[in-house]
Amino acid sequence: MKIDYERIGKVFKDKAWAYAEQYDGVKIGRWNGNEFSFYEELKEDYLLLLRVFDKTRELKFTGDKCRDTDIYKDGKFIAELADAKYYLYGEKAEPAGDYTALSEKRGGKLFFPARLKFPNNRIALKLGIRHYVRYNRIKVLGMDKNEDKDKDFCDGLETSGAGPLEVVDFAYTGFFYDDKEGTEVD
C-alpha cells in the first residue's frame, strides 16, 4: 500500500495519532505534520491498513482507497454520533526511550509513542472510538390498507417510528487514561 503523505499533510497540519496494521503486527505512532514516527520502521509493502486521526477527524487508508470521517459537515456538527472508550492492551509498562512498552503475560508487546504515567499505578489505557449511527425507519402496512395481491407489497407500506439503531461507520478519536476524568494522552 502506498501512503498518501500529501493528503495526510493537508488534513493534519500539526500532530495526529497513527494506527498501522501490517502483516507482522500492529503499530501505534505519531504524525508531526510532515512525517510519521513509529518505534520500528513502517514498511509500506506490508501495510494492510493505516488510520491517521485526532479528536475530530480520521483518514483511513486501505489498499488504494481513503475514507475521511469528519464530525462536521458544512460547518455543522453531526448529531448522529456516539462516543465510547475501549480498553487497550497491557499488563506491564516499561519506558523504552520516548515510547512506553506495554506488554502482556502471553508475550505480546506494543510500543506506545509517549512516556505514559498511569494514575494510581494501574496500567489501563483506553482507545476512543466515535460511532456514526442512524435509525432505519420500519416499513409497516397502514391501518386502513389491505394487501392487494396485484400490487407490489412494498408500494403500500408506510414508515413508522425511528426504527432500529444501526452503526454505519466508526473512527478512532485518541487515547485516554483510565482515571475519573478520562484524561487524554497528549
N, C-alpha and C positions, 0 to 999 in steps of 0.2 A: 504494500500500500504506500502511496506517495503522500506525504504530509503537505498540505496547502498552507505554508507559512504566511503567505501574503494575506490570505483571508483571515487567519487567526490574528495577525497583527492589526488588521482593520477593526476587528470586533473587540479585541482585548489589547488596548494600547498600553496598559500597565501590567499588573500581575494577575494571574489566574492559576487555578489548580489544573493538573493534567492527570488523567487516569488512562493507562495504556494496557491493553491485553495483547500479549504476544503468544506464540506457540509454547514458549517455555515458562510463562507465568504472567503475573500482574505487577505493574509498576506504577507508583504514585510519584508525581513530580510537580514542578512549578514552571510557569511561563512568565518571563520577565518583561514582556513587550516585544522582544526580538527573537528569543530562543528558549528552548526547554532546558531544564536541568533535572536529571534523574541520577539516582545513586549509581546505577550501572547504565552503560550506553543503550540507547533506544535504537533497535535495528528495524528500519523501515521494511525490509524484506520479510520480516517475521511478524509484523504488526497486523493484528486482526481488527482491532477497534481502538479508537482514540477519542476521549472525551476531554474537552477543554472547557472549564466552567468557572463561574463566580456566583454571587448571590442572585443575580437577575437573569443570567443567560447561560446557555450551553451550546457548544458546537460539537456534534457527534459525527465522527468520520468512520465509515465502514466501506471498504472497497474503494470505489470511485465516487461514492455518494457522501453528501454532508447534509445533516439535518440541523436546523437552527431553531432552538426554543428560546423565545424571548417572552418575558412575562408582561410586556407592554406591547399593545398593538395600536398603531396610530396615536401614540402618546397616552393611551388609556390603559389602566390596569385590568387584566383579565380576571374576572370574578371566579371562574370555574377552576380553581386551584386548591390543592390540599397539600400542605407540607408535613413531612414526617421525618423522624431521625431513626436510623437503624444502627445497631451495634456493629462495630468493625472489629476485626481481628486483633488478638494479642493477649498474652497471659504474663509476659515479662517484657520490660522495656529497658534498653541499654543505649547510651549515647554512641553514635557512630559518626564522628565528625560533626557536620552541620545537620545530620539526619538522626532519627531515632529508629533503632532496630526493634520492631515488635515481633516477638517470637512466641510460638506455641509449643506445648509439650510434645506434640506429634512431630515436631521438627521443622515446620514451615517458618519462614521469616519474611517480613515485609519491611522495607526501608521507607520510613515516612520523612518527607522533606521539611522537617522542622525539629528543633530541640524541644520536645514535649515535656511539660511539667504537670504531672497529674495531681489534681487536688486530692488530699487525704490518702495519697499513695495508692489509690485504686486505679488500676490500668484499665480504663474504659474510654474508648473513643467512638464517636458516632459519625456516620455519614449522613448528611442532609439530602433528602430527595423531595423534589416537588412533583406531585402527580397532577396531570392535566385530566380533568374529568368532565363528563357530560351526562345528562339524563336522556334516555331514549323513551320517548312517549310510547305508550301502549296502544295498539290498534284494537278497537272494540266495535261490536255491532250495536248501533243505536237502538234505543228502546222501541221506537215506532217503525223499525225496519225489519223486514223478513228477508231471509236468504232467498235470492232469486237464482234458480239453477241455470238460467240462460245468461246470467251476468257473471263477470269475474268477481269472485268473493271479495277481494280486497277493495273493489270500487265502492262498496257500500260501507266501508269501515270509517270510523271517526277516531280521533285520538283522545285519550283520557289521562289525566294526571301527569305527574312528572316522569313516571316510568322508572326503570331500574338504573342505577348508577353504573357507569362504565368508565374505567380508566383507559384513556386513549393514548397516553404517552407519559413519559417521566423524564426528569432531568436532575442531575446532581447539583447541589447548591453550596456545598462546603463541608468542612469537618468541624466537629464540636466536642468539647469535653463533656463528660457525664457528671456535671455538677448541677446545683439547683437552678442556676441562671442559664445553663446551656451555652456557656461561653464559647465563642467561635475561635478556632485555632487561626492565628494570623501568620 
